[in-house]
Structures are given as structure tokens and as C-alpha cells.
Amino acid sequence: ASDKKIGILTVGLGGNNGVTLLAGALANKHELEWETQKERMAANWYGCITQIPPRGHHGGVGFKGRFPLADVASAAFGGWDVRPTPLGQALYE
């Protein structure tokens, strides 16, 4: 599955879902970490069912390793939006 490449084209890339998708993928790709008031946190794929292994009583949620899916870390992202807002600024809106 690691040799598979995918492209992700997002309509409305500058919107809430688009910039969150892009920021999460970049945070995981670059293994970002940060401090909170309570603990040190690291980027993870929790919430992305295609990127986490099966877990739970009957295999539960998670498809990684169950099906030959591409790794999002090797994805090429593209998209467009009707707003001219730069993506970095769109994260704060």
C-alpha cells in the first residue's frame, strides 16, 4: 500500500474542511509536536478512518492494513475556492 500514490482535489480548499484537511495532513507528514498547558501533543490520524488500524471489539473503525489503501502522507493535494484568501490566513477565519 505504501507504493500507491493518490491525488486529493478539494472544492472549497480555503473553507473550514479544506484547510483542516490540509493542515492535518501536513502536521502528520512533518510529525509536528506542540505543548499544551497539561502535556506534549503530537499529530496523529485519529478521526481519519482510512489511516488508522482497525480497533474495537469486532475490528471496529479503521481501514489501514485491512484494504490496500494509499498513505495520505504521500498524497498530492490540490483544489480551489471562490475566495482569494491565502490558505494560511484561512486557517484563522
MIDRENMAR-21375 format. One record per residue (C-alpha): x, y, z; residue in three letters. Coordinates in steps of 0.25 Angstrom, whole numbers, plus 5000, padded with zeros to 4 digits. Layout:
<sites>
[site [X Y Z] "ALA"],
...
</sites>
This chain:
<sites>
[site [5000 5000 5000] "ALA"],
[site [5012 5010 5002] "SER"],
[site [5015 5010 4988] "ASP"],
[site [5002 5015 4984] "LYS"],
[site [5000 5030 4981] "LYS"],
[site [4988 5038 4981] "ILE"],
[site [4983 5052 4978] "GLY"],
[site [4973 5059 4986] "ILE"],
[site [4965 5070 4979] "LEU"],
[site [4957 5079 4989] "THR"],
[site [4946 5088 4984] "VAL"],
[site [4946 5100 4994] "GLY"],
[site [4960 5097 4999] "LEU"],
[site [4960 5110 5006] "GLY"],
[site [4948 5107 5015] "GLY"],
[site [4948 5100 5029] "ASN"],
[site [4948 5086 5024] "ASN"],
[site [4959 5088 5013] "GLY"],
[site [4969 5096 5021] "VAL"],
[site [4967 5086 5033] "THR"],
[site [4969 5074 5024] "LEU"],
[site [4982 5081 5018] "LEU"],
[site [4987 5085 5032] "ALA"],
[site [4985 5071 5038] "GLY"],
[site [4992 5064 5026] "ALA"],
[site [5004 5074 5027] "LEU"],
[site [5005 5072 5042] "ALA"],
[site [5005 5057 5041] "ASN"],
[site [5015 5057 5029] "LYS"],
[site [5025 5066 5037] "HIS"],
[site [5022 5059 5051] "GLU"],
[site [5019 5072 5057] "LEU"],
[site [5018 5073 5073] "GLU"],
[site [5014 5084 5082] "TRP"],
[site [5012 5087 5097] "GLU"],
[site [4999 5090 5103] "THR"],
[site [4997 5094 5118] "GLN"],
[site [4995 5080 5122] "LYS"],
[site [5004 5071 5113] "GLU"],
[site [5012 5070 5100] "ARG"],
[site [5004 5066 5088] "MET"],
[site [5007 5060 5074] "ALA"],
[site [5000 5060 5061] "ALA"],
[site [4992 5047 5059] "ASN"],
[site [4982 5041 5049] "TRP"],
[site [4971 5039 5060] "TYR"],
[site [4958 5043 5053] "GLY"],
[site [4963 5038 5039] "CYS"],
[site [4957 5024 5037] "ILE"],
[site [4966 5021 5025] "THR"],
[site [4979 5024 5032] "GLN"],
[site [4977 5017 5046] "ILE"],
[site [4977 5002 5048] "PRO"],
[site [4965 4994 5052] "PRO"],
[site [4961 4994 5066] "ARG"],
[site [4950 4991 5075] "GLY"],
[site [4942 4979 5079] "HIS"],
[site [4939 4974 5065] "HIS"],
[site [4950 4981 5057] "GLY"],
[site [4943 4994 5059] "GLY"],
[site [4947 5006 5052] "VAL"],
[site [4959 5007 5044] "GLY"],
[site [4963 5002 5030] "PHE"],
[site [4979 5003 5030] "LYS"],
[site [4984 4989 5027] "GLY"],
[site [4970 4984 5024] "ARG"],
[site [4970 4989 5010] "PHE"],
[site [4981 4993 5000] "PRO"],
[site [4979 5008 5002] "LEU"],
[site [4989 5019 4999] "ALA"],
[site [4996 5026 5010] "ASP"],
[site [4991 5041 5011] "VAL"],
[site [5006 5045 5015] "ALA"],
[site [5009 5043 5000] "SER"],
[site [4997 5050 4995] "ALA"],
[site [4998 5062 4985] "ALA"],
[site [4987 5072 4989] "PHE"],
[site [4980 5082 4980] "GLY"],
[site [4968 5090 4980] "GLY"],
[site [4961 5103 4978] "TRP"],
[site [4952 5113 4985] "ASP"],
[site [4944 5125 4981] "VAL"],
[site [4950 5133 4992] "ARG"],
[site [4964 5139 4989] "PRO"],
[site [4968 5137 5004] "THR"],
[site [4982 5130 5005] "PRO"],
[site [4981 5117 5012] "LEU"],
[site [4990 5121 5024] "GLY"],
[site [4980 5132 5027] "GLN"],
[site [4968 5124 5024] "ALA"],
[site [4972 5115 5036] "LEU"],
[site [4969 5127 5045] "TYR"],
[site [4956 5130 5039] "GLU"],
</sites>
